[in-house]
Amino acid sequence: MMKTLQVALDERSYPIYIGDNLLSQPDLLTQHIRGKEVLIVTNETVAPLYLQKVLDRLTAYRCEAVVLPDGEEFKNLTVLNQIFDKTLSSQFSRSVTLIALGGGVIGDMTGFAAACYQRGVPFIQIPTTLLSQVDSSVGGKTAVNHALGKNMIGAFYQPQCVIADTSTLNTLDDRQLSSGLAEVIKYGLINDMEFFVWLEQNMSALRNRDQTVLAEAIERSCRDKADIVAQDEREQGVRALLNLGHTFGHAIETGMGYGTVLHGEGVAIGMVMAAELSFSMGWIAESDCTRIKEILVAAGLPISPPKELTTEQFMSLMSVDKKVQNGKIRLILLKAIGQAVISDDYSADKLAELWA
């Protein structure tokens, strides 16, 4: 059974479709394609699994595909140019629709390419990983990485729709599934205590890929994110709460080399560090830190920072972040499980001690 959510952004509003085997529905995709030209952007892992299935829905269109290498280490300007090479060599017009078929890297790069090509063309998100279905495909953040910082080059650019086919998660490896669960847990921590408790009760079923439970987790995550994005599309206020664990996590991903630590793994470690900093400030109880660590471990995620990075490297990487304002890193911390706050009112010494 398909569920539909709406991201309410006035003329940029769009639906999120969540359900099993949605790629086989003939009109779900095509109703959101404006012209007669389509470019599918995917990667070497996803293409053998799902590219032909999407192409079969698009026989009425002039359709091309570009297959990129798979991995966070390829989310850069050099690989992004392969999308522009294809659009230009195919002589696609401003009416072309780009389709992102893959995980968060493909979604981010395709969205950024769509924002740039001829100053903006439509695009559609078909996320095939749990992380992209619950987070990166929703909200219009698009970007590529730079050697000095993650997601520092990009644009806010909303898709025409998001099609989250839960059957694509059957081909996802266990480590990638756990990476996605970090973002799911994040929603419970920032503003949904009831969801956090539900996740504690259903984590085993989620890791065993129970389709009903997965669909529920995806819907609740997308609903929480859509509500926040509708309030603050360009992250001037409350949307920053969605970055819980991310400033820490991005520093870890960058310092370790893109692709070494998965995004969700970095976020999981970052959420523990945010919880421990919140505890050191007297905002949450030690028992709250314990619960947070326990649910992340149950999800198959790491909770300790990598020993390969020094405190000095970590602090330097933390300072190269979009949340830095007037030389001070704004962090998302916790007043309670289910109550996150944006704060720069913390001790730099206590922050450094987290890495010790």
N, C-alpha and C positions, 0 to 999 in steps of 0.2 A: 504494500500500500504506500503510495507516494504522499509525502507531506510537503507543503509549500509554505515558506516564510517570505516576508517582504522586508527588504532593507529600505526604509522610508527616507529618501533624500530628494524630495520634490521631483523635478524633472529627471533626476539621475537615479530614481528608484528602480529597483530590479528584484526579481524573485530568486529564491534559493530553493531548488527542488532536491528532496532527499528521499531515496528509496532504492529498492533492489532492481537491478537489470534495466535501469533507465536508458542506457545506451541503445537498447533495442526498440524503444518507443519512437515511431517514425517522425512525429511532428514536434516533439518536445524541443529538439534542437533547432529545427529549421524555422520555427515561428519567430526566432530571435535574430535571424540573419536578414539584414536589410537589403543588400544587393544580390548580385549573382557571382561574386568572387569570394573565395575562401582560401585562407592559408592556415593549415594545421601545423602547430609547433609542438613537437613531442621529443622524446629522447630514446636512446638506444635500448633501454630496458622496457619502456612502455610500448614502443612502436610494434614489436612483434605480438604483443598481447591484445591491443585495442585499436590500433590505427585503422585496420581494415574495417572493423565494425563501425567506426565513425564515417569512413569513406563511403560505406554502403548507404548511409543516410543522406549523402550529399551528391548523388548522381545527377541532379538537376543543376548543379553549379559548376563553374570553372574552378576546380579545386587542385591545390598543390600542397605538398607537405615538406617540412624541413625537419630532419632528425638530428638533434644535438647530442653531444656526449652527456653522460649521466653523472651528476655529482655536484656538490656545493662548490668544489674547486673550479668548476666551469661557469660559474655565475659571475661573469665579468664582461667588460666592454668588448673584448676580442671575440668572444663567442656570440655575444649579442649581435655583432655585425653579420653573422651568418643569416640571421633573420632578415636584416635589411638587404643583404645580397640576394636573397630569394625573392623578396617583394619587388625589388627593382629589376632583376633579370626576368621576372615573370610579367613585368609591366602592369602590376596591379594598380588600380586607381584608388581614389579616396573612398570609394564605396566598398572596398575589400573588408571582410570580417576576419580577424585573427582568432583562432581557437587554441587555447592552452590545454593540451592533453597530457597531464602528468602531475607531478608533485609540486611542492612549493617553489622550487627553483624554476621550473618551466612556467608556472603561473606568474611569478614575479617578472621574469624576463619577457614573456609574451605581453604582459600588461604594459611594461615600460616601452617595448617596441611599438605597441599600438598607440601609446600616448605620443610617441615621437614621429611615426611615419606620416608624412604629409600633414604634420601638426595635429594628428589625432584621427584614428579610425576606430570603429567598434571592435570589441573583443568579447569572447565568451570563455568562462572558466569551466573546465571539466576536470576537477581534481581527482587524482587516483590514489592518494595516500590519506591516512587518517589526519595527519597534521594539516595538510592542505584543505581537507574537507571541513575541519572545525575552525581553521584560523586563517591561513594566508590567502585563500581564495575569496574571502569575504572582507569587504571594507575598502578596497581600492588602493592599498599600498603596493606599489610596484618599485622594483629597484634591482641594481646589481651591486656586487661587492667590489671593494678596492683593497689592495694589499695592506693599507693602513686602517681600514675600518669596514665593518659589515653594513650593507644596505645604505651607504652614504650617498649614493648617486641614484636618484629615482624621481618618481612623481606620484601624486595622488590621482588615480584614474580608475573610474568605476566600470565594471563589466556590464554587459547587457543582461546576463543571468549567470547563475552558478548551478551546475548539474552535478550533484554528489551521488554517484551510483555506488551504493554500499557493496555491491558484488565485486567491485574492483579491489576491495580490501582482502579478498580471498587469496590474491597473488602477492600480497605484501609480506615481506619477511618480518620475523618477530622483533628484530631490533628497530625497524622502522615503525612498527605498530606501537611499541613502547614509546618511541620518540613522539608520536602523535598524542599519546595519553598524557604527556607532560602538559601540553596545551589544554587538554580537557580539564585536568586537575586545576590548572590556573584559574579557570572560570569559577570553580567552586571557592577558591581562596580569595578572589578579589571582591565578589559581591553576592555569593550564592551558597550560603552555609548548608541549605537543604540539599543542594546538588552535591556538595562535598561529602555529606553523610551518605547519600545514595551511591556515590562512587566508592566509598569505603566498603559498602555492602555488596557491590556488583563488580569489583575489580577482577575477580577470578573469571567471571563470565565474559568480561570485556577481552581479557587476554586469550580466552578460548574462542573468541570471534563469534559469540552468540549474536546472530543477526538482529534480533529484536532489541537486545540490550545496546548493541552498537548504534543502531538507528536512533534510539532514545538519547544516547550520549551525544551524538552528532547534532540532533535537533536542539537539545538544550544548550549546547555550546554555541551553535549558530544563533539561537534566539538571544542569548546573553550578549554576544558580540554585536548583532544587528541593532539591539536596543542602544548600546553605547555609541556605535558609529552614527546612528541617526541623531544623537544628541551633539556629536562633535566629530564631524567628518574629517577635519584636517589636523586633529590632535592639538588643539589649543587648550584643552582642559581635561575633562573626564576620560577621554580616550587613552590618555597616557597610562591609566590604570592597567590597560591590557599589556603593558610592558613589564609586569611583575616578573622578576628573574631575568629579564632580557639584557639589561645593561651588563650584569655579571656574565651572562651566557655568551653575549656577543664578544666580550673581551676574551673569553676562553676559546671560542671558535676561531677568532682571529689569531690569537697567540699560538694555538696548537697547529694551525694550518687548516684552511677550509676543507671540510670533509673528514677530518680525523675524529672530531667530536661532532656528533649529529646535533642539529639545532635543538631538538627536544631534550637531548642529554645536557646540553649547556644550560638550557632554561631550568631544568630540574635542579642542577647544582646551584644555579642562581637563586631559585626560590628558597632553597635551604639557607643560603647565605643571607637573603633578605629576612627570613624568619629569625635567624640567629642574631642579626643586627637589631631587629625589632625587640627581641628578648633582652638583649644587652641594654636597651634603652628603657626597659621596664614596661613595654607596651603589651607584650603577650607573655603567657606563662610558659615555663619549660615544657609542660605537658603538651602545649600546642605545637612546639617545635618537634616533639617526639611523634605526634600524630602526622605531621607533614612529612617527616622522614619515612615513617612507616608506610604511608600510602604510595610514596614514590618508589620505595623498594619493592612493594607489592606489584607495582606497575612495571618492574624490571628496569628501573632507571638508576643511574649513579647519583650519589648525594655528596661526594667529597670532591674538592677541586683537584685538578691534576698537579702532581708534584713537579712536573717538568717546567712549570712557569714559576718564576720568582715573584715575591711580593712587589718588587719594583716594576717588573714587566707588567704585572696585572694592573697596578695602579695607573701606569702610563696608558695602557690600552683602554681602561675605563674612562679616561679623560677624553678619548676620541669617540664621542658618542653624540647622537642627536639630542639627548636629554641634558647636555651640558648647557647651562645658562650663566652668563657672567662669571665664568670660571668655576662654577660649583655644579657638581653632578647631582641632578634631581633623581632620586631613587623612589621606587614604589615599595613601600614597606607595609607592615600589617599592624593594625590596632586590635585585630581579632581574626580568627578564621572566618572568612566571608566579609571582611571589612578592610580593604586596602586603602592607602592614602598616598598622595604625592608629597614628598618631603625632601628638603635639603637641610633639615635640622637634625644632623647627626654628627658624631665625632669622627673626624678623618682617621684618628688613631684606632678607633674601634673598627672602622672599615678595613684598615690595613691588617688588623689582628685576625680577621676572618680567614686570611690566607695562610696564617702561621700554622 
